[in-house]
Amino acid sequence: MSDETPKKTADRLNDTLAQLKEMRHYARNNVEMLTAEWLLFDGELSKLKKADAIADLMDRQSQLHDAMESVIEDLADTLAKLPPEPAE
């Protein structure tokens, strides 16, 4: 048997929320950088018939970001409603 204290549900949920929030942060930064580049080169990308591919990626990233927001809110609500863990 391990001496390590097993994580409680609330701790695991907090860890998951922290990871999702970090992912959201980096995803937002990446999309902002991509958008800036895309705006600079939109004309050139259009001539090369590549603008639609970048626009599609940005749309998908937006959908992922919206889904992450929804999951983060749902998990935060779940965490707030968890009954307190019994004291040991």
N, C-alpha and C positions, 0 to 999 in steps of 0.2 A: 504494500500500500504506500502511496506517495505522501510525503509531508506537505505537498503543495495544496493549498486551499482551492477547492474547485470554484470556478466563477459562478456567480449567481446570475439568474436570468436578466436582471436589471443591468448588471455589469456587461454581459454579452450584448445586450441591446444598445447600451451606450457605446460600446466599441464599434458596433455595426453603424450606428448613426455617425460617429466620428469619421469612419472610413468613407461613408457616402458623402458627407459634407466636404471632405477633402477631394474626392473624385469630382464633385460638382464644381468646386473652386478651380481645379485644373482644367476641367472641360470648358468652363466659361472663358478662362484665359486663352485656351487654344482656339476657340471659336472666334474670339475677338481678334486674335492675330491673323487667323485665316481670312476673316472678313476684311480686315485692313488690306491684306495682300490682294485679295480678290478684287476689291474696289480699285486698287491701283492698276491692275492688269486686266480688268474686265474686257476692255476693247480688244486687247491682244488675244485673250483667251477666246473671245467670241470669234475672232478671225480664224483661230485654230480649231473651232468647234469643240472647245473644252470647257466653256463657261457653264454649261448645263450640268456637267459632272460635278463641278465644285458647288454649284447651287444645290444640287441633290444632297451632297454631303452635309452642307450647312443645314438643310431642312431636317435631315436625319438626326444631326447633332442636337438640333432644337427639340425634336421629339424626345430624344434620350434625356435631355436636360429637364423637360417638363415631367417625364416619368419619374426621374430621380427626385424632383421636388415633391411629387405626390407621395412617393414611398417614404421620404424623410418626414413629411408631415404626419403620415399614418403611423410610422414607428414612434415618433415623438408623442403622439396621442396615446399610443399603446403603453409607452413607458410611464406616462403620467397617470395612467389608470391601473398600473400594476399594484397589487396589494403589497404592503411592506413584507420583507423577508423576516421570518421569525429569528429572534436573537438566539445566538448559540451559547 
